């Protein structure tokens, strides 16, 4: 399955659910396929893990896909870009922008503990915060017919992050407001509470469900979109601002 996913990405094939004999049966198998898929891409690209993305952080999206929790995926080092970057639409099958609060991990959070991580553990482990875009590639998926296990196996569609300047977290992130502009005109707004009530709750879920390497100092974590996914067109410029935390900008070619 992992090799099939690599081939689909190489040819920019449309997203299709695994079915029949290849159907992924449960979430554990889905994450096993994801790891195999990411390991192959890391080897091919001579790359390494730079952090994680968290998706399905709203009850509406969880109901749509028939799951009762968020989902996660890996972010590769070469997928990290910085504010002002130019993204070529042709490099993707169908590129999407998700407006995120991205956190930087300040100390290791090992995956195996005697007890689960609490909110305070997460809060004390985060060194700084930035507005950012997650780049996804849904490969023209039919949103009325998405098998969530195939989605997870496909690394939850992550294709990188565009990050702004990181600053220390001094304001309650549940209360911050986000505003997205396209070519200088505001088109959407959201707030930190749209991500599981607080973006740190998303990181808490991730820390308590990770196996393998866990969360490492220096990892980027995209906590989930506070604005519906945007599918940009060439010639468009997007500016995403978070109150008290600055902004991030991306240009589409």
C-alpha positions, 0 to 999 in steps of 0.5 A: 500500500505504501508503494502504491501511495508513492506511485500515486503521488509521483504521477499526481493521480487522484485520491482513491480509497483503498478497497477490497483486499487492500482495504485498511481495516483499522486506525492502527493499520492506517498509521502503520501504512503512513509510517511506511509511506513516509519512510520511503519518501524520506529515503527517496528525498534524503530527508528527515522528520521536522514535526507533525500536523494535526487534522480533523480538529472540529466535530463537524469534520470528524462526523463527516469522516466517521471518526471521533478523534483528530488524526496526525501526520508527519512533516518533512524537513524539506517541506518547511518554508518561510513567510513570503515563499512562492508555491507553484500550483503545478507541483501539486495535484490539488494544493490546499492552504490551511490556516494554522497556529503552529507551535515549536516544541521546546523540550522532548515529550517521550511517547511512553509515560506512566501517565498521560500528558496534561494540559499544563505539561503541554503548555510548559513544553512549547517554546514559541508560536507562529501563524502558518499555512499547512500545504495539503494535497487532497488529489481531487478527493471526493469529500463525500466518499473519503475513507479516513483510514486511507486518508491517514495512510496518505500522511493525512495529506501533508505536503509541508508548512509555511511558517511566520516568525515565532514568538513566545506564547503570552496570550491565551491562544483560545482567544486569539483571532485569525484573519485570512486575506486574499489579494488584500481582501479579508475572506475568512476569520477564525479563532484559536478556540476553533481547534478543540477549544484550545490549540494546546489540546490538539498537541496534548492529543498528539503527545498522548497518542504518538509512538516511535520518536515522540515529540522532540525539541525543535519540532514544528506542530501544526495544530489544526486549521481555524479557517476552512481549507482554501484552494488557491489559484495562480496569481493569488497572494494570501496573508494570514494574521493572528492577533498578538502573534504576527502574520504569514504570507504566501504567493501562488504561481 
